[in-house]
Amino acid sequence: MRSFMDFTSQVVMALALRLLLLVYGEWQDRTMAVKFTDIDYHVFSDAAKFVDQGMSPYQRATYRYTPLLAWMLQPNIYISSSFGKIVFILLDVFTGYLIYTVLKMRGVNDKTANICAAIWLLNPLPMTVSSRGNAESVMSCLVLLCLYFIYKGQVMWTAIVYAIAVHFKIYPVIYALPIYLWLGNSEGHLQVSGWKGMLIFGLPNKGRCKFVMTTATVLAALTWICYRLYGWEFIEHTYLYHITRRDIKHNFSPYFYELYLQTAFGDSTMIGIACFIPQVILLLTFSVIFYREPALVFLLNTFSFVTFNKVCTSQYFLWYLCLLPLILPMLTGITRLKAVAMVTLWFAGQGIWLLPAYLLEFEGMNTFLYIWAAGLAFFLINCYIMHTIMACYRPLTPPTLSKQSTTQSLNWTKWNTRDCDSKTETVQSIDSVKTVTRKTASTDSKSMKIMPKNRQVVDNIDSPGVKTRSRSKPRSVK
Amino acid sequence: MTLIVLCLCFMVTIGTGDILPQLSSEITKLGFHREIHRKLTFPVALLPGLVPGGDVECHVMFDELIPAGAYMDPYQLENLRMFVGLNVEIHDQVDLEAPEFQSSAIHVSVFSNLSLIGDSWQAGYVFPVHIRYHGISDSSEFVRVKFITPSVAIRCQDTTYQMTFYGYGGPIHSQQSRLCSRGSPILCDWMFIQTEKICCRYHKNEIRKDF
């Protein structure tokens, strides 16, 4: 295998490319009518000017973010109008660092971690997004930082970063349940089967209480400060707008056409509420089943949230794309051909939507039905991708746990693996053979020997009281 | 489902014995993002006191009424002001995201200077407009968005004596005190004038028009 550039070189190259794009963007903005800079960056900058003048950032039309962002961009006024872009670029590169670090923490070898980080660092999509002044890198950084602290077992920092993330944008609220479950008691994993066991497992413990209290305190403090400064319009623009918005303009969501047609009947509140139901069901399901794999459950929750949302724009894709590199080493069940096919499908799905959307918006052709159909096709493609990820995900060795966190019994629920091409369960290549000893809930200790690449897993650990399923035969609950 | 067809409404009027400035209009581009081109041409006879480099300066103001089915983006206009010198004053609040049935018309004023081209004075501009989403319809696949001809006003000033110059030689509708220029707190006397509207040019895909 050809050697891949080391991580430091990647970071330097990523930074250089982004700064180069920034410089080019400044030139294009000055010389061409079509601007390189994202329109949102002007929104942030204008809001920062209003704050500088002692006014509310919400004086700027379409500013629907936390005031923190306008405060962050104050140097745009005094230092340089590109200051904000540089901040977003640095956070973008830091996201790549977090991807690398989290993977290393989880025992992924250096080469694989490098490649996965490169998928973000050298990816033209996030590169362009941050260089144009879009603030999505703030969110990707906060979410990755939250995952970092989860794997480190630092509950307090997890809660603080999580609260800031929710304050910035409301969508990280979908990670609350998996984090809560992750902080569960090591000996309480479904000791009693059925609903009773699940209820007992859901009871608060020290870690969970710490997480909930810290998150609530930080979030309440931020909300209170902003509310005192800007009043109800802060609540309305930062939170309520995103919950109640009914975007009837064409977007990737298959709901857009229904919402547009509903305009003839006045109030579409019930439709809007009904749209949340599939999202909630999926979020709950993924959280309960996959909480032991935080990166995976974060990805699936985000992916399903975006796919099933009432509004879906390209900007939202970054919310899950930053999490994808974290699970790539675990997708050992996917062949390269299938991986390429899925990536192609994902882009093709956007392409078949973009064409009729362009014809509608810029050529004035009546392509509403085609846009809607393309949206449905893209929706199905995303569902297929999610299914494939779940089917082909092979967990690593038990996650590296810090001394502060408790050991956890392991039981990896195996999905229907018939959809994966690989017939043999493989594990990731590691530097050396490792033997891991874990205590199950019944205090029996079993060992799992992890062999080098392309060797079968010797044994699996099952905790009592948990259903497992393999391709060979089902095993009943003890 | 609606699709929008744009057309310009014109009334061709010619005053007997009067020389009138000619106002031509054109809509370019397709889809939801259009550009409106206006050009006003004054025969030099209408402005006898106006000479290049002279003491008299004249300015033109176009009063546009953007229908509820369209809007102008104030931030885009600000960018155009800095980039191409387009001076537009928007008198109403603009909701960039509202559909047509939740919007109302927007009153804007476009300020322009006169330039001598050949044997006539000309003023003109190009400004972008965006079409809003319209309500659905069972009966029609298209909806008409009408941009009416703007009212035109002129004011001339003798820069030596800092006084209003009333040397315009054509017919005048009315006289009003309005902002001297975009963003100016000072009011000036503007003379609203009659114009001869020249029929528009249409893009090949636009087949509907009203006269």
Interface residues (C-beta under 8 A of the other chain):
Chain A: A33 K35 I39 H42 D46 A61 T62 I248 K249 Y260 L261 T263 A264 L360 E361 F362 E363 G364 M365 N366 F368 L369
Chain B: M1 L3 I4 V5 K29 L30 G31 F32 H33 P74 Y75 N79 F83 V84 V94 D95 L96 E97 P99 F101 Y133 G135 I136 E141 N205
